[in-house]
């Protein structure tokens, strides 16, 4: 099975080769810290827009690292464009679907069903389960956009903090991103380390379940005590009500359509594993994230819009109104991708990887530390997974299948550690949840840290018995 078919455009291009450092290690560390400090100060103290702060932070990294300004500009603009083309496209398509879901009353239908069958105490658990199901085949950004209208409505109807409802869903999404194949992240590590897919899948589920429980419903309730925010109005339904709604089954099938297409692609890739096979070629197209979301929007026009008896003008108005609110989000997320690439191209990931491999610690802990350091420095879970698993590959010769799979899980756990200002996902969550930077750090970033550490702990516990 080729990984290029499983990794979205822009991520596969990152490759597995480490970047040569452009300056001594201490200077690169200083550059990274200076860039992050500039971003934080500009946003929190000077109240500058994050888009401009990320651009200025990128140039700060280049200047402190004594990197050519034109090279910095190339790194930033190239990845800004590729992020807008990949993640930005997914956000736009997801926003169109989400607005149609809200305007048609489909989101209300889902929420009424969830709230009607779950007590307020159980709602965070239900959202964690939904997040895990949605997140299994999807990259994080897609899952967030699809879930946001549901998260907003559940928080309002149940009169709970947005954080209490949203953090469990994000935990489910993020855990799948790092731990459970056939998600592309774990598959990258499986390929680099030569791990067994079935073994990693089984052990990944065993680690993911308690990890999601701790980082999701339990931590979410705690975080809700110090970060209390109301649901934003980004996906609020406009006054287009016809007095009708699509029924629950039709609505749920519409929401799960892109999930089913991506899962189907992953299963076909695993079971057939023949690039020349006609069925696999078809699923490679249908399960491609932009195609899957585009089909969801087209199908939603008929299932959601048709179920609400929308006219063509009402469908057009709903889709058009979805884009202005997320224009700023796309710019910020794309700029976050550019800042991340500037850090990567300085070679700081290579410096941290070399440092970690010189320490004499257990392979599971070393794999986690490697992934954590590269994640913190570059902001990319994918780069952390690729680099850490590539460096650990030579140490896995002669190890049992279970031991190799546990190293995969350690890498996956480390790759989601403490998302902060150099991670595009940080800005996505901040903007969609309507949080300040400190609130995002105290909720989303801490949740990622709890998830990462919990994943390591349960991986180490499994290593005792397998």
Phi and psi in degrees as a GROMACS rama.xvg file:
@    title "Ramachandran Plot"
@    xaxis  label "Phi"
@    yaxis  label "Psi"
@TYPE xy
-88.1844  132.687  UNK-2
-73.4345  -23.9399  UNK-3
-59.924  -26.6124  UNK-4
-76.9658  -16.2406  UNK-5
-103.451  -14.1875  UNK-6
-105.474  128.533  UNK-7
-59.4468  154.756  UNK-8
-54.6061  133.851  UNK-9
104.446  -34.8677  UNK-10
-85.0874  -40.7501  UNK-11
-63.0971  -28.9107  UNK-12
-68.5439  -16.164  UNK-13
-63.7768  -32.0255  UNK-14
71.4629  -179.016  UNK-15
-111.18  -0.775715  UNK-16
-78.2744  137.062  UNK-17
-78.1337  146.403  UNK-18
-86.4639  134.012  UNK-19
-68.2176  132.692  UNK-20
-61.6466  141.178  UNK-21
-91.9301  -5.24608  UNK-22
-157.878  170.355  UNK-23
-58.6455  155.996  UNK-24
-56.5405  -43.5042  UNK-25
-62.8108  -35.4421  UNK-26
-70.7181  -37.6349  UNK-27
-67.8847  -39.0431  UNK-28
-62.3652  -42.9412  UNK-29
-63.029  -39.3826  UNK-30
-63.3237  -45.0805  UNK-31
-63.1904  -45.1081  UNK-32
-65.0372  -38.6837  UNK-33
-65.9918  -43.15  UNK-34
-61.7927  -44.2633  UNK-35
-65.1542  -41.1932  UNK-36
-62.7989  -41.181  UNK-37
-61.8677  -43.8748  UNK-38
-61.3916  -47.0454  UNK-39
-63.2268  -44.7079  UNK-40
-65.9753  -43.8314  UNK-41
-62.2846  -38.4271  UNK-42
-79.8316  -46.4339  UNK-43
-83.2379  -37.0756  UNK-44
-94.8018  -50.3211  UNK-45
-90.1468  -5.16469  UNK-46
59.3767  33.9642  UNK-47
-79.2365  150.11  UNK-48
-62.8973  137.48  UNK-49
-54.7079  -32.2222  UNK-50
-59.5118  -48.11  UNK-51
-69.6168  -38.0127  UNK-52
-62.0701  -40.1319  UNK-53
-67.1931  -36.7697  UNK-54
-64.4157  -47.6856  UNK-55
-66.5844  -36.2184  UNK-56
-63.6831  -36.7475  UNK-57
-63.2136  -44.2676  UNK-58
-68.5209  -31.0841  UNK-59
-62.3501  -43.9569  UNK-60
-57.457  -48.0447  UNK-61
-63.3125  -41.518  UNK-62
-66.2272  -44.9589  UNK-63
-67.4259  -32.9623  UNK-64
-83.058  0.519887  UNK-65
58.802  39.0717  UNK-66
-92.903  146.939  UNK-67
-57.2785  131.365  UNK-68
-60.6855  -37.6469  UNK-69
-64.7439  -35.4712  UNK-70
-66.6862  -40.1128  UNK-71
-61.8325  -45.3895  UNK-72
-62.2174  -40.1586  UNK-73
-64.0559  -45.6195  UNK-74
-58.818  -45.8433  UNK-75
-67.6054  -50.9007  UNK-76
-69.413  -36.6375  UNK-77
-62.2767  -47.6662  UNK-78
-77.3611  -28.8698  UNK-79
-56.8195  -46.1247  UNK-80
-66.4741  -43.0991  UNK-81
-69.4908  -33.6056  UNK-82
-68.0823  -42.7785  UNK-83
-63.6662  -36.2983  UNK-84
-72.1823  -32.7372  UNK-85
-97.8675  -69.0205  UNK-86
-65.9783  -41.3941  UNK-87
-61.5696  -39.8003  UNK-88
-63.1855  -41.9851  UNK-89
-65.6405  -40.482  UNK-90
-63.3897  -43.1849  UNK-91
-64.6808  -47.1019  UNK-92
-64.5955  -40.8703  UNK-93
-64.6305  -37.3447  UNK-94
-66.433  -38.6092  UNK-95
-63.4186  -43.6843  UNK-96
-65.3527  -42.9297  UNK-97
-63.9801  -39.0627  UNK-98
-67.6279  -40.4978  UNK-99
-63.9908  -38.5372  UNK-100
-62.6117  -40.3677  UNK-101
-72.8104  -48.364  UNK-102
-64.8869  -33.2412  UNK-103
-76.9941  -13.238  UNK-104
90.3773  3.0892  UNK-105
-64.4705  -40.5966  UNK-106
-63.7967  -40.245  UNK-107
-61.4447  -38.0464  UNK-108
-64.1887  -42.7201  UNK-109
-64.5876  -46.1912  UNK-110
-65.9358  -42.3332  UNK-111
-58.8365  -39.338  UNK-112
-68.3969  -44.2095  UNK-113
-65.9421  -49.9077  UNK-114
-64.7177  -35.3839  UNK-115
-69.9559  -21.3995  UNK-116
-114.061  6.16198  UNK-117
-138.849  137.886  UNK-118
-74.5188  160.229  UNK-119
-53.6487  -33.0863  UNK-120
-66.982  -31.7387  UNK-121
-91.1085  -12.1682  UNK-122
-58.2916  -45.366  UNK-123
-58.7117  -34.1765  UNK-124
-68.302  -40.4879  UNK-125
-64.0898  -39.6409  UNK-126
-68.125  -34.308  UNK-127
-63.406  -41.7419  UNK-128
-65.3358  -43.7756  UNK-129
-61.7446  -43.1891  UNK-130
-61.5814  -40.1641  UNK-131
-66.4433  -41.5978  UNK-132
-66.2079  -46.195  UNK-133
-65.943  -36.2631  UNK-134
-79.9118  -13.2955  UNK-135
-58.0197  -51.5406  UNK-136
-95.5216  -8.11248  UNK-137
-104.381  149.499  UNK-138
-71.3905  154.83  UNK-139
-53.9903  -45.2116  UNK-140
-59.77  -38.959  UNK-141
-65.9738  -46.6171  UNK-142
-60.0009  -39.7527  UNK-143
-60.8681  -48.8308  UNK-144
-63.7811  -40.2032  UNK-145
-67.4034  -34.1917  UNK-146
-85.4757  -21.4785  UNK-147
-56.7378  -46.3039  UNK-148
-61.9751  -33.8661  UNK-149
-69.9585  -42.9637  UNK-150
-61.0055  -45.2353  UNK-151
-57.8613  -49.4587  UNK-152
-68.3619  -40.2409  UNK-153
-61.2734  -43.4997  UNK-154
-60.9512  -41.3278  UNK-155
-69.8439  -48.2542  UNK-156
-65.2319  -40.3856  UNK-157
-85.3256  -3.92657  UNK-158
54.7497  45.9161  UNK-159
-113.983  155.542  UNK-160
-59.613  143.322  UNK-161
-57.6084  -33.0892  UNK-162
-67.3833  -40.2006  UNK-163
-62.2151  -37.2243  UNK-164
-85.4797  -39.4793  UNK-165
-78.4165  -37.5773  UNK-166
-60.0349  -43.6351  UNK-167
-59.4119  -40.1694  UNK-168
-64.75  -42.0499  UNK-169
-64.8986  -36.7203  UNK-170
-62.7943  -42.7523  UNK-171
-62.4853  -43.9349  UNK-172
-61.0604  -48.3445  UNK-173
-68.7443  -37.2976  UNK-174
-63.3459  -42.0613  UNK-175
-63.812  -37.5108  UNK-176
-59.3056  -37.5499  UNK-177
-99.3945  -23.2136  UNK-178
-117.879  -31.0006  UNK-179
-117.424  115.64  UNK-180
-70.9388  154.684  UNK-181
-86.3205  23.1237  UNK-182
-60.7114  139.215  UNK-183
-57.4463  -32.2126  UNK-184
-58.3019  -59.9259  UNK-185
-58.7542  -33.1803  UNK-186
-64.5213  -33.6189  UNK-187
-60.6141  -46.465  UNK-188
-67.8963  -38.384  UNK-189
-60.2394  -43.2029  UNK-190
-66.8825  -44.0479  UNK-191
-65.3  -36.518  UNK-192
-96.1802  -8.01745  UNK-193
69.2678  34.2344  UNK-194
-80.9397  160.709  UNK-195
-83.7524  128.162  UNK-196
-62.3183  -46.3438  UNK-197
-63.1855  -43.6576  UNK-198
-63.5076  -44.2106  UNK-199
-65.0428  -37.7849  UNK-200
-62.3615  -47.4347  UNK-201
-62.9255  -47.5972  UNK-202
-68.6557  -33.4447  UNK-203
-63.3105  -40.4704  UNK-204
-64.2387  -42.1346  UNK-205
-61.6721  -36.2031  UNK-206
-78.2615  -39.0829  UNK-207
-67.0367  -38.1835  UNK-208
-60.7089  -56.267  UNK-209
-67.5906  -29.3442  UNK-210
-65.0368  -44.426  UNK-211
-65.182  -38.6246  UNK-212
-60.5827  -45.0685  UNK-213
-71.337  -48.8051  UNK-214
-78.4666  -19.3493  UNK-215
-95.2944  -95.4083  UNK-216
-59.0433  -41.4912  UNK-217
-70.7601  -52.1694  UNK-218
-68.5186  -35.2344  UNK-219
-59.5827  -41.6189  UNK-220
-64.7512  -38.5524  UNK-221
-67.3826  -46.5125  UNK-222
-63.5256  -30.3777  UNK-223
-65.5059  -17.5949  UNK-224
-78.8599  -25.1853  UNK-225
-113.319  -8.59752  UNK-226
-128.874  100.552  UNK-227
-114.581  112.19  UNK-228
-135.211  149.286  UNK-229
-87.2003  157.538  UNK-230
-65.1925  130.578  UNK-231
-64.1302  172.604  UNK-232
-102.774  15.6922  UNK-233
-53.1789  -45.3658  UNK-234
-111.239  24.0582  UNK-235
-61.9764  143.03  UNK-236
-68.8238  136.719  UNK-237
-82.1388  172.683  UNK-238
-80.1084  72.4311  UNK-239
-121.673  16.4073  UNK-240
-62.7298  133.841  UNK-241
-106.22  2.99348  UNK-242
83.2929  2.72708  UNK-243
-122.548  154.741  UNK-244
-133.08  151.25  UNK-245
-67.6632  145.846  UNK-246
-72.1366  167.642  UNK-247
-62.2756  -43.607  UNK-248
-64.1718  -45.277  UNK-249
-62.6193  -42.7404  UNK-250
-62.652  -47.1916  UNK-251
-63.0985  -41.8319  UNK-252
-63.2436  -36.8331  UNK-253
-65.3929  -42.4436  UNK-254
-66.5116  -39.0433  UNK-255
-84.8288  -5.26056  UNK-256
-55.7836  -52.0094  UNK-257
-64.1075  -32.1759  UNK-258
-61.8288  -47.6418  UNK-259
-62.6751  -40.2021  UNK-260
-64.4674  -41.3907  UNK-261
-72.1417  -38.6559  UNK-262
-63.4973  -43.2965  UNK-263
-59.1045  -42.5559  UNK-264
-61.7043  -45.2942  UNK-265
-62.4362  -42.3837  UNK-266
-66.6752  -41.4061  UNK-267
-64.2552  -40.3689  UNK-268
-60.311  -38.1587  UNK-269
-75.0956  -44.5273  UNK-270
-80.1006  -35.3604  UNK-271
-95.464  -49.9731  UNK-272
51.9275  47.139  UNK-273
-141.402  101.819  UNK-274
-58.4764  -22.2604  UNK-275
-88.8226  -6.22234  UNK-276
-69.9799  132.087  UNK-277
-61.5693  -41.2407  UNK-278
-63.5481  -41.1813  UNK-279
-66.8754  -35.6113  UNK-280
-63.3274  -41.2129  UNK-281
-63.1247  -45.9221  UNK-282
-70.4255  -28.6183  UNK-283
-61.5539  -31.4216  UNK-284
-80.5049  -51.5547  UNK-285
-63.9238  -34.6725  UNK-286
-89.9476  0.535122  UNK-287
-66.8768  128.524  UNK-288
-49.8601  -48.3936  UNK-289
-62.8862  -38.4402  UNK-290
-66.7313  -42.8041  UNK-291
-61.1681  -42.3137  UNK-292
-73.0784  -35.9521  UNK-293
-61.9226  -43.2098  UNK-294
-63.1636  -37.1429  UNK-295
-62.2537  -41.0613  UNK-296
-64.8654  -46.0292  UNK-297
-62.4996  -47.385  UNK-298
-63.8992  -39.2353  UNK-299
-62.0221  -31.0432  UNK-300
-57.3401  -38.616  UNK-301
-87.8441  -41.9734  UNK-302
-78.5221  -44.0837  UNK-303
-85.1217  -53.4688  UNK-304
-63.4084  -41.6648  UNK-305
-66.7643  -38.7048  UNK-306
-64.3428  -29.1856  UNK-307
-92.4056  3.34707  UNK-308
60.1905  41.0068  UNK-309
-72.7749  144.584  UNK-310
-80.7487  170.09  UNK-311
-60.8531  -39.4231  UNK-312
-64.8599  -37.165  UNK-313
-68.0989  -40.3937  UNK-314
-62.4729  -46.222  UNK-315
-59.9842  -45.0572  UNK-316
-64.5486  -38.9081  UNK-317
-64.0822  -46.2951  UNK-318
-66.6212  -40.2176  UNK-319
-65.8814  -37.9805  UNK-320
-72.7468  -10.4154  UNK-321
-78.1483  -23.6571  UNK-322
-84.9722  -42.1689  UNK-323
-54.6305  -41.7174  UNK-324
-65.3436  -21.747  UNK-325
-105.815  4.72245  UNK-326
-61.3812  -45.2386  UNK-327
-64.5024  -36.298  UNK-328
-62.8568  -42.9301  UNK-329
-62.9691  -41.6992  UNK-330
-63.5975  -42.913  UNK-331
-67.281  -45.101  UNK-332
-63.4367  -41.0391  UNK-333
-65.5822  -40.3956  UNK-334
-65.7618  -35.5785  UNK-335
-61.9397  -38.952  UNK-336
-63.9109  -38.9549  UNK-337
-64.1637  -43.7776  UNK-338
-61.6962  -42.7121  UNK-339
-57.8121  -43.7267  UNK-340
-68.4143  -35.5954  UNK-341
-59.613  -42.5825  UNK-342
-63.4765  -45.262  UNK-343
-60.5085  -42.6745  UNK-344
-73.313  -12.5342  UNK-345
-75.1537  -18.6512  UNK-346
89.7283  13.3044  UNK-347
-64.2122  -31.1185  UNK-348
-62.3148  -38.307  UNK-349
-64.9211  -43.2515  UNK-350
-60.386  -46.5885  UNK-351
-66.9083  -37.5887  UNK-352
-64.4499  -42.8803  UNK-353
-63.2587  -39.0914  UNK-354
-62.8739  -45.3134  UNK-355
-67.9586  -36.1022  UNK-356
-72.5813  -16.3153  UNK-357
-81.1742  -11.4671  UNK-358
-87.6011  138.657  UNK-359
-92.5608  85.0396  UNK-360
-131.517  170.882  UNK-361
-61.0074  150.799  UNK-362
-63.8591  -34.7745  UNK-363
-66.6287  -46.8973  UNK-364
-67.3254  -39.1775  UNK-365
-62.9779  -42.0473  UNK-366
-61.0473  -42.0008  UNK-367
-66.1674  -45.5742  UNK-368
-61.8372  -43.1625  UNK-369
-57.5122  -50.2182  UNK-370
-62.8545  -39.9858  UNK-371
-62.373  -48.4524  UNK-372
-62.1126  -43.1457  UNK-373
-71.2798  -36.6425  UNK-374
-61.7177  -47.0528  UNK-375
-62.7548  -38.6521  UNK-376
-77.5249  -38.6662  UNK-377
-105.614  -21.2832  UNK-378
78.305  5.73481  UNK-379
-113.153  117.263  UNK-380
-66.3502  -35.0378  UNK-381
-67.7321  -45.7832  UNK-382
-63.5452  -40.0262  UNK-383
-61.3625  -41.6031  UNK-384
-66.4163  -47.8893  UNK-385
-60.4972  -50.0651  UNK-386
-69.0094  -48.7321  UNK-387
-63.8478  -44.2588  UNK-388
-68.1381  -35.1558  UNK-389
-64.6214  -40.6995  UNK-390
-69.9676  -30.2957  UNK-391
-82.5797  -13.0128  UNK-392
-57.1875  -42.2689  UNK-393
-67.4561  -21.2377  UNK-394
-85.9501  -7.25238  UNK-395
-93.9772  -4.46579  UNK-396
-60.8581  128.97  UNK-397
84.2452  -3.77696  UNK-398
-80.7998  155.141  UNK-399
-70.1834  162.658  UNK-400
-58.6961  -41.9432  UNK-401
-65.0933  -40.0773  UNK-402
-65.3813  -40.6696  UNK-403
-65.3715  -40.8966  UNK-404
-63.242  -36.9944  UNK-405
-66.0251  -34.936  UNK-406
-66.4329  -37.4786  UNK-407
-57.6159  -45.2241  UNK-408
-67.1787  -34.9013  UNK-409
-65.4186  -42.5083  UNK-410
-62.331  -44.7421  UNK-411
-61.9046  -40.5579  UNK-412
-63.5608  -44.9603  UNK-413
-66.0244  -28.8541  UNK-414
-70.4635  -13.9816  UNK-415
-107.885  11.317  UNK-416
-66.7897  133.487  UNK-417
34.5615  75.8018  UNK-418
-64.5635  129.943  UNK-419
-139.584  -153.684  UNK-420
-67.9517  -13.4238  UNK-421
-93.4921  9.77067  UNK-422
-111.093  124.194  UNK-423
-59.6253  -31.9789  UNK-424
-63.3538  -31.7608  UNK-425
-58.9246  -46.5031  UNK-426
-72.5096  -32.1929  UNK-427
-62.1224  -48.5343  UNK-428
-65.1167  -44.7873  UNK-429
-56.3822  -47.3196  UNK-430
-72.5734  -43.6207  UNK-431
-67.5631  -33.1178  UNK-432
-89.321  -6.51167  UNK-433
65.5498  39.164  UNK-434
-99.9582  160.205  UNK-435
-83.509  169.709  UNK-436
-60.4228  -47.3205  UNK-437
-60.4852  -39.6398  UNK-438
-64.5196  -37.4731  UNK-439
-66.8732  -40.0495  UNK-440
-63.8398  -39.6645  UNK-441
-78.0188  -13.5561  UNK-442
-115.46  -74.1716  UNK-443
-61.4474  -50.8911  UNK-444
-63.5582  -42.3653  UNK-445
-67.8504  -35.9439  UNK-446
-61.0423  -43.962  UNK-447
-60.9182  -38.1827  UNK-448
-67.4933  -44.893  UNK-449
-60.4574  -42.6198  UNK-450
-62.694  -44.5999  UNK-451
-63.3662  -47.6354  UNK-452
-67.8025  -40.3198  UNK-453
-62.5923  -42.0368  UNK-454
-59.535  -41.4292  UNK-455
-64.4338  -45.3524  UNK-456
-59.9095  -47.1694  UNK-457
-70.3859  -29.5673  UNK-458
-66.6698  -43.6141  UNK-459
-64.1228  -38.508  UNK-460
-64.0344  -40.7089  UNK-461
-64.4874  -33.0122  UNK-462
-64.6511  -18.3698  UNK-463
-75.8474  -30.2808  UNK-464
-109.921  -9.0851  UNK-465
